[in-house]
Amino acid sequence: MKNVILAAIGVTLSTTASFAEGIGFGGNVNYQVEAQTFETNVGATYTMGQMTFSPLMTASYSSANDLEFEGMDFTAAYALNPSMRLYATVEADGDLTYDETTVGLAFNF
């Protein structure tokens, strides 16, 4: 399954680079008070028409385990209209082993 995830990401990144309408990079850093751990998410967003592809890596840092790769998410979304989108997210753990798939409908007003 690791190879399937890596292949999907590779194909998406290579084809999107030549056809992308919008490429963005972003992330966040947060501190979990009880766990005394910093967590960071870093990734890119590729937009082609109404489709958006977003690979995201997650890592954490604490004084006990230094910097640790936590896993990766890959989301594909389709905009139904400016305020609604369908999405699917595939999650992998730190070993890039399949963990979970989530599908849903996101909205904003």
N, C-alpha and C positions, 0 to 999 in steps of 0.2 A: 504494500500500500504506500510505503514511503516513496517508491519510485514513481508511482502514479501521481502523487501530489507534486513531487519535484518536476515531473514532465509537464503537468498542467500549468504550473507556475512558469516554467521555461517557455512554453509555447505562448502563453499570454504575454509575457514580457517581450518576447521577440517580435510578435506580430503587432502588438500595440505600439511599439516604438515607431513603426513606420506609418501607422494609420491614426495615431492618437490625436484627438482634438484638444485634450487637456491633460496635462501631467502635473500632479502636485505631490509634495512630500510633507509629512507632518508627523506628529507624535505627541506624547505627553509623559510627564513624570509625576508620580504621586508617592506619598509617604503613608504607610499603614501604621498607625500609632500603636495598636496592641501587638502587632507582629514585629514592630521595629524594623521594617523593611521598606526600601525604596523599590518601586516598580516602574518600568518604562515600557512604552509601546512606541515603535517606530515603523513607519511604512510609507507606501506610495499609493496614489490614486490615479488610475488611468481611465479617461472617459472617451467613449466612442459613441456618438449619437446619444441614445437613451440608455446605453449600457455603461456601467461603472465596474471596474475591477480593482480590488484593494487587498494586496498582500500586507500582512502586519506581523511583526516579530515582537515577542514579549520577553523581557529579561528582568531579573530582580537582583537587588544587592542588599546584603546585610553583613554585619561584622562577623557573623558565624560562617557564612558560605561564600563570601566575596561576590563576584558577578556570576550569575547563573542563568543560562538560556532556559526559559520556561516553555516556549512553544511558538507556534505560528498559526495564524488564521488567514484564510483566503475567502474573501467575500465577492460575489458577483451580484449586481443589482440591476433591475430594469425599471426605469421611471415610467409609471403609468400616466402621470400628469405632474405639474410642478409641486404638488403637495403629497403625492403618494408614490411609493416604490415597492416592488417585490424584491426580495433578496434571499440568497442562500449563502451560508457560511460553513466552510469545512475547517475543523480545528485539528491540529496535530500537537502532540506533546513535545517535550524537549529532545526526544530521540527521533522526531519527525514520524512518529507512529500515529496512525489515524486515531482520533479521540471521539469526535462528535460532529454531526451535521445539524444545522439549524436552518429552517426556512421560515419566512415571515413576511409581514406587510408592515412597512414603516410609514408614518404620516406626520405631517406638521401643518399647523394652521397659522 
